[in-house]
Amino acid sequence: MCGIVGYSGFRDASKILLEGLGKLEYRGYDSSGMAVYGLDGKTRIVKAKGRLKVLREKTLDGETLPGHTGIGHTRWATHGEPSENNAHPHCSDDSNVIAVHNGIIENYVELKEKLLSKGYKFYSETDTEVVTKLIDYYYKKYNIGPIDAIAKTMVRVRGSYALCVMFKDYPGEIYAARKDSPLIVALGEKESFIASDVPAVLKYSRDVCYLGNLEMARIKEGDVTFYNLNGDAVDKEVTKITWDSECAEKGGWEHFMIKEIHEEPKAVRDTVASFIKDGSIDFSASNLTDEVLSSISALRIIACGSSYHVGEAVKRMVEELCGVACIVEYASEYRYRTAILDPDEAVIFISQSGETADTLAALRITKERNIKTIGLVNVVGSAIARESDYVIYTLAGPEIAVATTKAYSAQLVAMYSFALALAKAKKRVDEKKEKEIIYELESLPSKIERLLDEKERIQWFASKFSSAKDVFFIGRGIDWAISMEGSLKLKEISYIHSEAYAAGELKHGTISLLEDGTLVVGILTDDSLIEKTVSNLTECRTRGAYIMALTTYGHYSTEDSSDFTVYIPRTLKYFTPSLAIVPLQLFSYYISVAKGLDVDKPRNLAKSVTVE
């Protein structure tokens, strides 16, 4: 959560900060603020409650804060309500230390009591003010430099953090530290940048270093030094960012979400292509050789949110095609129990950002037990990518809208491809079957494009239900997995109460919730289960529900038990989630637009959940 930007160089720092924060507002938008070391040698802090535009207006688009060094922050509130007082940056009592922070300090109450006993006063409800004043306390007590003061603080605090700190005694310099929350450093000519994510600085630099866990950095004009927790300087690898900065711009679209839905064919095409070599599935780039794959006795998929739904959608393919047991678990639950793991199983951790707090914690717990770990991420160099034994990259490009669309679709096809590679290594598919599956994989982008061409019909239907209070999604088997993602999309951006149910469970209580006009969305793509789900839809309809059916071309009989039917092209039964989700994404998008909501920044949500 939260977005951080820092700059030291020759340009107008306030403008760089505002520009970068605008690119990171998807990470939090309760409040924002900046601290800039001015041309007159004084550091000024300006904070504002609400969206970033309030800070822009308050600083006259940065004109009131001239200077070449500064830090900025856009907040997703954890400790302390959204307010100007709780907004970052925070400072020590004498403004000697100024800091911004992403994360949660778990022992902040204990630390606050210690600092109160030392004479410190507090003006906010945040844990960030506590850690800022703790840095100041160590800096003064031991008469040490910034790196040593920050290192002592890191040892003392518990929790997660990405910190950017300015010291009055070190003008023109910014210090950074991280534990479990992402932070990148970008290198320029006579200028340096620091940020929570690449889009914030991509306009100015493509040379990026990823700050490691329990590492620190000092940045100043054109110079960056990295340190370990002992304060020793360390070398860092520079990663060249290859995707175009325009990928992180709207490019004429009204919202990022609709732009990213239309980018799904490319994300799917690029991701699939990365796993095919000479017409065959090939994961050797991830070091997942046939020898490694054939040794896998079972598969466990750990994820959160939409990434968890990817696991549920792929589970049947893994079990049926590969012949291995597949368990899908929420990372937030898995990490708090002692799972019974087979020594030869593999655990896949799916995360768009590669920094999801619960998923990362689950990965570390699993590694302690010497189990094979595979990270499936969209961000090169992210924590899950670095710490997994093997890493699979999706090629979705930057995703800005809080509600995931193209990253979800890219994760799906990456997992389809992995399942095929696993089945091939275990000699469960012959060459002919492999080529048939690859053909269907490569056909998915064009079929998604066909669905996008029919979006006006979905828009019309969505306009009829913009005032809905409750919506239920039902399906069986793989269709239930599709229902879960469709329901999540609707609730997170339209604020309509929505639930997904296994269709066979309706009569076990759920059907009592139906009222006249309640929308029930039935997913019917599995040929072997369609008749049973049609029966469930009929039961709902006779109780006054309005039925939307989503099925494959050819199943026209579903129209007899529905009020509105959406058809998707035929494909392998395992791949229907990639097609069925597109109309559901569009449906959610157009309902949110019809309600006049902020589609890209739904209330109380942030893009990357980097705190527990």
N, C-alpha and C positions, 0 to 999 in steps of 0.2 A: 504494500500500500504506500501511499505518499510518494511525491516526486521531489527529487533533489537535483539542483543544478549549481555548479560552481564555475567561476571563470577567473583567470589571471592572465593578462596580456596587454595589448595596446588598444583594443577596441573599447567601445562604451559598454561597460560591464552590465549596467541595468537593462540595456536593450537585449543583450545576449541572454540574460537571465529570464526576462519576460518571454522571449521567443522560445527558449528551451522549456520553460514551465508550460507554455501553451501546448507543446508537443507531449507533455507528461500529465496533462490534466486528467487523462483517463485513469490515473493512479490515485486521484483524490481531488475533491473540489469543494470541501467544506470551508476552507480559508486558504490564504496564501500570504507570503511575505518575502522581503529581501533585506539583506544587509550589504551595503556597498562602502568600501574604503574610498573616501572622497579625495578629490584633487587638493583639498585644503588640509589633508592629513587627518580628518575626522571620519569615523565610521557612523553611518546613519542607518537606522532600521525603520522600515515601513511595513505595516501589516494591515490586512483587510479581511473581514468576514465575507464569505460567499465566493462566487466564481472569480476566476482570474481577472475578468474584465473590471472588477471593482478595484483591484490593485493597480491595474493600468490607468484607470481614471484618477486614482488617488495620487499617482506619481507623474501624471501627465505623460503617460507612455514612457516613463523612465527619465524624462527630462529633468526632474527635480533631484535626481540622484547621480550626478556626474562622478565618474571614477572608472578605474581599470581593473579592480578586483572586487569580487562579491560572491555571495551565496544566496540561493533562493529556494523556496519550498512551497509546494501545494499539498494541502493536508487532507487525509482521510482520518477522521477523529477516532481515537481509541480512548486515551485517558483525558477526560475533560471535554465538555460539549464544544461544538463549533462556536468560536467567538474570537474577537480580535485579541483578547488577552491570551487565549490558549494557542493562537496561531504562532507559527515559527517565523523567523529565528527567535531563539531565547538567549538571554545574556546573564552573566554573573552580576552581582550587585553593583559593581563599579564598571561594568561593561568591558572588563578586561578580556573575557572569553565570550564569544558569540557562536552559537551552533544551530544547525538544523539536523533533524533526525527522522529516520524511517525505522519503525520496529516497535518493540515493547520491552521496557525494562521491568522485569518481574519483581525485583526487590526494591522498587523505588521508594516504597513507604519507609522501609528500614533505613535506606540511605538518606531520605529526607529528614528523618528524626536525628540522625547523626549530624547532618549539616545545620539543622536548627540549633543543636547544642553548641555548635561552633560559631554561632552568630549570624548565619545566613538567613535571609528573609525570602519569602516566596510570593509571587504575584499571580501565578497560574495554577491550574489543576493538573498540569502535565508531568509525565515522567521525564520529558525532554529537558525541562528546566532543571530537574534534579541532576541529570547526568552532566549538564552544562556546568553547574556549580560544583559538582564533584571534580571535574577536570580542573577548574579554577583552584579548588582547595588543594589538590596535590601539587599543582604548579607552584603555588605560593609556599606551601608547607615545606617542601623539599628543595625549593629554589632550583628547579630543573627545567629543561626545555620542553617544548610542545609534545614531541614524540614520546618522551618518558612520562609526561603527565597523562597523556592519552592511554599509554600502555598500562599504567597503574590503574586507571579507571576501568579499562577493559577487563582486567583481572578481578576487579571488585564487583562489577555489575553482572547480573544474571538476566538472560533474555536474548533478544535479537536486536540488531541495530545496524544501520548505515549512518555514519556520522560525517558531517562536514563542519570544520571548526576554524574560526579566525581568532587570532590573538592580537591584542593591541600592540604588543611589543614586537610583532613580526609583520609589519605592513607589507601588503603585496603577496602574502603567502596564504595558502589554504591547506589545512591538514584533514585527512580523511581516515576513517577506520570502518571495518565491517565485520559482522558476525551474523551469518544466516540471512542477511538482507542484501540485495544486489547493489553493486556500485561499480561503475566503469570510469576509467580515465582515458581521455582522448588527447593525442599529441598533435600540436600544430607548430608552425614556424613562429617563434617568439610569442607563443600563447599556449595555454593548457586549459583543459576542461575536465570537469567531473560531473557525473550524472547518474541517475538511477537506471537509465536505459538509453540505448544508442540513438533513437530518433531525436533526442534533445540536442545533440551536438553534430549530427551527421552533415549538416549544411557546411560545417567548417572543418571537419576532419573525418577521415576514414581509418585512421590508425588508432586502434583501441587496445587497451590493456584491461583485463578483468581483475579487479582487486580480490584476492583470495580470502578465505575465512581466517579471521584473526590476523589480518594484515593491515598495515597502515600506509599512507602515502603523504608526501609533501609536494604540492604543486605551486609553482610560481611561473612567471613569464618565460615560456619556452623551456622549462626544466621540470622534470618529475623524478622523484626518488621514492622507491618503495622500501618498506621495512617489515620485518617479522616482529613477533611479540616481544622479542628480546631487545628490539631497537637496532638490530643489525640490518644494513642495507642488503636488499635482495634484487636479483634480476627478474624481469617479467617479460614474457613473450608478447610480441605485438601482433594483433589480429587485424587483418585488412578486411574491412566491411565492403562487400561487393554489391549489395543491392542498392538500387537507386533511391535517392532521398525523396523522389516523387511518390514512391510507394507509401510513404507516411503522410501524404497530402490527400485532400479530398478529390482533387482533380475535377471539379465541377459537379460532383455528386452532392446531394442535399445532406447526406449523413455518411459517416464512415461505414456504418453497418450495411447499408444497401450497396455501397461500393465494394465492400469485402465479400458480400454474397455473390456479386457479379465476377469477383476474382476467383471464385471456387474452381471453375474449370481449369484455370492456369495452375492453381495450387495443387490440384489433383494430378494434372498432367506432369508437372515438374517433379512431384514427389514420386510418382510411379516410375518415371523415366530414370530416376536416380538408382533404382533397384534392379534395372534390367540391363544386362550386358550380353551382346550377341544373341538376342532373342530369348535368353534364359534369365530366371530370377537369380540374383547374385548379391549377397550381403557381405562379401569379402572386404568391402571398404569399411565396414564396421567390425572387422575381424571375427565376424560370426561365420566361421567356416563350416563345412558339412560335418567335420569332426566335432566341433563345439555343439552344433545344433543337434546332431544325432544322440549326444550324450544327455540331452535334457529329458528328464523323466516326467515332469509335470510343469505346468506354467501357472504363475500367479500374477495377476495384474493389479497394481496398486495406483490409485489416482483419486482426484477430487472433482466434483462438479461434472462438467461436460466430458472431461477426460475419463471419468469413471464410466460414463455412458458409452464411450468408445469401447471400453473393456467388455461391457455387457453385450454390445452389438457384435463383438468378434468372438465371444466365448464359444458359440456353437460351431463356428468354422474351425476353431482350434481343436475342439473335441472330435468333431465328425471327420474332418479332413486329415488331421495329424494323429489322431488316436491317443492323445494325452489329456489327462484331466486338466481343467482350467478353472481357477478360482478367481473371482473379481472382488476386490475389497476397497472400501473407503480408506484412504490413508489416515484420516483422522481417527478411525477406529482401530485399524491394524496396529498402529504404533503404541497403543495402550493395552495390548494383550500379548501373551506369549503364543504365537502361532506355531502349530506343529508343521515343521518344514522338512521336506525330503532333501537329503544332502545333494541330490542330483537335479533338483528342480531349478528353474530359473525364475526370477522375479523381474517383471517389467514395470518401470515407473514412468507414467505418462504425465507430462506437464508442458503446456505451451511455452511458458516463460523459462522453465528449467529451474525456477527458484521457489516454487510453491512450498510453503513452510512445512506443512504436514507430510507432503510427499518426500521432501528432502530428509526430514527426520526419520521417516519410515525406511528410506534408502540406507541411512547410516546404521540403523538398528540391524537391518538385514546383512550389511557388510560385516558387522561384528560377528555374525554367525557363519561366515565363510560360505555364503550362498551366492551363486552367479547373479549379478545384477546387470540389468540392461536399462539404460535411460532412453526414452523416446521424447525428444524435445524439439522446439522450433528455433531456439536461440543458441548459436554457436558459442562455446566457452562458458555457458551458464553452469551453475553449481552442480546440478544433476548430471550434466554432460561431463564435467570434470571428474566427478567422484564415482561414476558408474564403471563397472568393468568393461562394458561395451556400450556404445552410444549409436542410436539411430536418429538421423535428422529428418524432420519434415521440411519441405521447401515452400512454406506458405508466405514467406516474407513478413514484414511487420503487420501486426493486427492491432488496431487502435480502439475500435469499439469495445466496450466492456463485454457485451454479449458475443461470445465466440461463434464464428461461422466457418470461415475458410480454414482456420487452424484445426477445428474439429474434423472437417472433411479430409484434410491432409493426414491427420492422425488415423482416421479410419483406413485410408488406402495404404498407409505405412504398415498398419497391423495386418491388413489382408495380405500384403506382400510378405511380411514376416511369417505368417501362417503357411503360406505357400512354400517358402524356403524351408520351414521346419518339416512340412510334409514331404518335401522332396528329399531332404537329408535322411529322413526316416524311411525312404523308399515307399511312401504311401501313394505317390502319384508317378505315373510314367511320363515320358517326354510328350506324348500326345495330349494327355490331360493337362500338363503344365502349360502347353501352348494355348489350349482352350481357355484356361483361367487367365493367362496373360492377355489374351485377346479381349476378354470381357473387362479386365482392369483398364486396358488402354481405351476402351470404348466409353468409359464412364464420363470423361469430360464433355464429349459431344452430346451425351444424353442429358447432362446437367444443363448445357446450353439450351437444349430444346425446352426444358422446364422453365428456364428463365424467360424464354420467349412468350410464355403464357401467364406472366405475372399479373397482367391487368385483370384477369378473371379472379385471381386470389385477392387482389386489392378490392374489387367490388364486394366479394363475400366478407372480407374483413370489416368493411365499413358498416355492415349490418350488425356486427357484434361488438362494436367499440364500447358499448355501455354494459356489456355482460358482467355479471358478478362472480359467476363460477363457470369453469370449463373443465371437463374431464376427458382425458385421453385414455383409450383402452386398446389392448392388443395382446396377442399370445406369442410366446417364443421370441423370435427376433423382433417382432412387431411391438412387443412390450418395451424392449430396449429403445426403439424409435420413439415410442410414446413418452418415455422419460425425458428424452432430450427435447422433444416438441413442447412438453409441458413446462420444462425449465425455461426455454426461450420465451414463452408467453408470459410467465409470471415475473421474470426478472426485468423485462422492459415495458410491460403494459400495466403492471401492478394488479392484474386480475388474478383472483384466487384460482389456481389450476393444480390439478393432481393427475398423476398417471397411475393406472391400475392394471394389473394382470386381469384380462377379461373374465377369466374363469373364477375370479374372486368377487365378482359383482354381487352375487347372491349371498355372500358372507358378510353383508352389512352395508356395502357401499351404495347399493341401489336405492337405499332409503334417502339418500341425499338429493335425488332427482326431483325437480319441480317442472312445471309447465315452462317450456322455452329454454331449459338448461341445454347448453351446447355440449354434445358428446362427440368427440373426434375418434372415429374408429380406424385403426391402422390394419389393413388386410393385404399383406404382400406375400405371405407364406401360403402357397397353394394348398398344402396339406391341412391347414388350420382355418381357412377362410370360412367354411360352412359353420364351424363352431362360433366364430366371432360374429358372423352375420346373425346367428341366433341371439347373441348377446345384444347386438344393436337393436334387433326387433323388440326385445324385452324393454330396452330403454325407451324406444319410440312409443310403445304402448303406454308408457308412464309419463308421456308428455314431453320427452326430450326432443331437441332438434338435432338431427344427425348429419355430421359431415363424415363421409367415408373417403379414405385415401387407399387406393388399390392399384394394381398393375393393369395395363391394357389387356382386354380380353375378359375381365371379370365384370361384365356389364350387369349381371344379375344383382350385384350389390346395390344398384340404383333403386331396386324395389324396397329396400329397407333403409334408405337414406334420403335426406332432403337435398344434399349437395354432394357431388362426387368429384374427386380429383384423381386423375390417372397419371401413373408414372410409367416410363418405358420398361420393358422387360429386361432382366439381367439375371445373373446367377443369384440364387436365393440368398447367398451370403452377402451380396453386395447391395441389396435393396436399401439398407440404411443410408447409403450415399446419395440415393435419388429421393427417397421419401422425405428426408430432412429438409430439402430445398423448399418445397411448398410450405412447410411448417415454419421455416425461418421467415419466409416472405409474409405469411399470415401474421406472425407476431409483429414483424416490422410495421406492416400497414395498420394494424390495430393501434400500435403506439403512436404512429403519425396521426391517425384519425383523432386520438385523444389529446393531441397537442403536447405530448411529453418529450423530454430530452432523450432521444433514442440512444445516443452514444454514451450518455452518462446517467444511467438510472440511479435513483436515490439510494443512498446507503451502501452502494456497491463500488468496488474498484477492480481494475483489470487483473492485477497480479496480487494474489493473497500471500504476502510474504510474512504475515504474522499469524500466530495461532489463534 
